[in-house]
Amino acid sequence: MRRFILSIFVLSVAISSLASAYQGDVIYIDGERWTLMGQPIERDSALFHHLLDVLPKERRYSSGNWHGYTGYWSVRDGQLYLDSIRVGFDYDNSVMATTVFPANNKDGKEIPPFVPADDMFKVFHDYYANGEIVASWITGKVRVARGHVVKYVHQGYMRSLEYEQHFTVDQGRITDCIAYHNRIVVGDSWMNDLGNRNNPKFREKIQQMIPIPVENYPELAGIKKIGVVVSDIQVDSLGNLVDCSVKIDFKGDNDELKDRLSQEVKAALMNLRPWKVLYINNEYVTDIENFWFRYDLEQ
């Protein structure tokens, strides 16, 4: 079971390394530009696929924008509106969308071209009211953010920015809003000296900082490698480790030994400080949720 857990963890790390951070849509709130951490058009699958049918085929795609479009939204009088959809093209591509929808250009001349108004109407005709698109198909949570990145996660919309607002939306109307001010509380960390985890010197350094007294464990005879997974890391505002989970994996089924080694490693981790501390969504967290490393044992 533990070998299975470690294998799944390593696989998840590998998959995550191939993921990308998504750029998100754009939303205006009280005249300020925010990043909408998502693309809410996709919440209605039929609407989304209808939109893809009318978007120019020549638009530019990227790993941060797989569908090649950006929605521009606004909040007015507690209501969420879709103002426009814009697409980009490669510089050597002469095909451009020239019709502006709507006429309200908030971003100046550097914006990508708008999707033609006729195409927009074909897709969103059920949501038009007084010449505007009321986003009444959206119900659920909507997260918006702006400012510096406090915690970067290279996957989806998981990064955390300095200022965030989390909306509760009911058929396009905002019924609740929670505002957060995220920040770095303790910027230094004992892990800063370890360098890149893919570097062989990382293992050498971490074995020095988190030693396992092999001489106390004769049961390790014949075992060449030990895998360690540290997860569920909890810290306080001063950079102290409050709690964590440690899983040990090596060849063999000696669960009692693995438990003893887990406690040994956890005790060593508890003595290391400071841990980097972030204040995100009113909670103290560290910049990494889990990590793993390997001991190379000399017998």
Buried (B, 14 or more C-beta within 10 A) or exposed (E): EBEEBBEEBBEEEEEEEEEEBBBBBBBBBEEEEBBBBBBBBBBBEEBBEBBBEBBBEBBBEEEEBEBBBBBBBBBEEEBBBBBBBBBBBEEEEEEEBEEBBBEEEEEEEEBBBBBBBEBBEEBBEEBEEEEBBBBBBBBEEBBBBBBEEBBEBEBBBBBBBBBBBBBBBEEBBBEEBEEBEBBBBBEEBBBEEBEEEEEEEBBEBBBEBBEBEBEEBEEBEEBEEBBBBBBEBBBEEEBBBEEBEBBBBBEEEBEEBBBBBBEBBBEBBEEBBBBBBBBBBEEBBBBBEBBBBBBEBEE
